[in-house]
Amino acid sequence: MKSIIETYANDDLHVENECFICAILSHGEDDYIYGVDGKTVKVEDDIIEPIQSCRSLKGKPKLFFLQACRGGYTDMIEEDGAESDASRLDDVVPLCTSAPEFADVLIAYPTARGYVSMRDTTRGSWFIQSLVTVLSLPQMSEYHILELLTQVNEEVALRTGRLTHPTDGEVTVRAVANFWSSLRKYLFFNPLK
């Protein structure tokens, strides 16, 4: 993963492109994401910083969609509908990152810092499902990326699922996606022709 990022970061052919989009679906821990080789890659230093430093991407939006857990907490709903305090799942691998102090970067996460990423065992990640749904809407080109991601947050937040918790047994859980942005302009995607 690190070598692929470095390849893109050193590519001056981005002059022809209007933005850069990176999507990574993996497992994470603290400030790291796991590669297919099992090695960890530091989110800020090894993924975001090299792309941010690319000369041909200066002043252009750089979007990062990072599908990985960011911690071991789950947001559980008690059976009577009342909310409970978050619980820690020690067997879940977290992903944490601090926002870089650079312009024109957007980082979208499947869950809040410290929490697990939720997924359907047959359809996959709630975040990726919602992202694909929102970006596939016919009117999607009328909205800038922050509005679209706000809709993704809403779609993820409306979902609930069942999870076997180590101490509480089977519980109802929920999540909310979130994003961090230093974009200086509105970013719209043109419809496919």
N, C-alpha and C positions, 0 to 999 in steps of 0.2 A: 504494500500500500504506500509506504514511504517513497519508494522509487517511482511509482506512478505519479504521485503528487509532485515530486522533484522534476519529473519530465515535463509536466504541464507548467510548473513554475518557471522553468528555463526556456519555454517555447515562446519565441517572439512573434509567432503567427497569430496571436490573439488580437493583433491590430485590426483584423477583419471582423472580429466578433464584437457584439454589443454588451455581452455580459458573460460571466463564468458561473456554471452551476456544477456543484459536486454533491452527490448523494452517496452516503455510506450506510449500509445496513449491516450491523454486526452486534457484538457484545461489547460492553465497556466496563471500566473500573476506574474510579476516581477521575483523574484528568486524562484517561487513556481510552482508546478503542483497540480491540483485538483484531489483528490481521488473520488471514486464512492460515498463516504459518504459526499462529499462536503467540506471536510477538506483539507487544503493545506499541502503540503509536500515540504520542502526546498530542491531544487535539489542537491546542493553541500553537505549540512550537513546531510540530511536524506536519500539520495540515493547513491551518489558517495562515500562519506567518509566511511560509514560502509563497503561497498564492498572492497574499497581500503585497509581497515585495516584488512581484513580477512587473517589470517595466511596461509591458504592453497591456497590462490590465489596470494601470493607474487611472483613477477617475471613472472606472467602470464598475457596475455592481458585481459583487462576488457572493453567491448564495451557497450556503452549506446546509444540507438536510441530513442530520445525523440521527439515524434510527438506532438507538442503543439505550439500555438502562442507564440511569443517572444516580442510582442508589438502591437501597433495599427496602424502602418504605412502600406500603400500599395504602391507598385511601379507601378504607372499608366503610360500608353502610351497615348499621345494625338492622336486624330483621324487622323491627317495628318502624323503620324508616328514619330513625334518628341517626345523626352522624356520630361516628366514634373518632377517637384520637387515632392518628396514623400509627401503624404498627410496623416494626422492623422485621424484614425477612433476611436472615443472615446468609441464606444460600443463593441469593440473587446477586449478580455482578453489577456494580454501579458504574456510571459514567458521569464525570463532573468536568466542568470547564469554566474558566472565568472569561468574561467577554474581553476581546482584544481592544486596545485603544487605537483603532484604525478607522478610517472612513470607508464607506461604500461596502460594508460587509453585512450580511444577514445570516444568522445561524438559527435554524429551526430544529427544535427538539420534540420528541414524542411525549415528554413528561416533564414535570417540575424537577428541579435539582433535588437529589436525594431519594427519588422515587423510582420504582420499577416501571418499565415500559410494558403496556398491556398488549396482548395479541390473542386473536382467535386461532385455535389450533388448526383450522382448515383454511381460513381466509387470510391469516397473517396479521400483521401489526395494525392496531386501530389507527395509529397516526398515518401510516402509508395508505391504508384504505381511504381514509378521509381526505388526504392530500390528493390522491388520484381522482376521487369523486369531485372535489371542488375544482381542480384544474381541468376536468373534462366537461364542466358545465358550458353550454353554448354561449352564455353571456359572460364567461370568464374574462374575456379581453376588455370588458368595460370597467374592471376593477383593478386597482394596483395591488401588488404582492402583499402588502400589509393587511389590506382588507380581506384578501383571499385567505391569508393565514389566520386571521381572526375568525373566519368562518370554519376553518379546520379546527381551531381551538374549541369552538362551539360544538361541532360534530363529535369530537372526541369526548368532550365533557358530558354529552347527553347519553353516552353509552354506559352500560353496566355489564359486569361479567361475574362469573363465579370462580373462586380460587380456594384451594385447600391451604389454609394457613397453618404453620407448624404448631401453634398453641391454641388458636381459636377454632380450628376445624374449617368446615366449608363456610366461606363468607362471600358477601356481595362486594365487589370492588368497582372503582371508577378511576378516572385519570383526567388530566387536562394537558394538552400539548402547550408549548410556549415557544416564543422566539425572541431573539435579541437582534436589534438592528441599529446600524449606524449609517444606513442609506441616506444620502442627502437629497435625493430626488425620488419622485414616484416612479415605480417600475411597472410597466404594463407588458403583458405578453400578447403578441398579435395572434389572431386565430390562424390555424393551419389552413392552407389553401388546397 
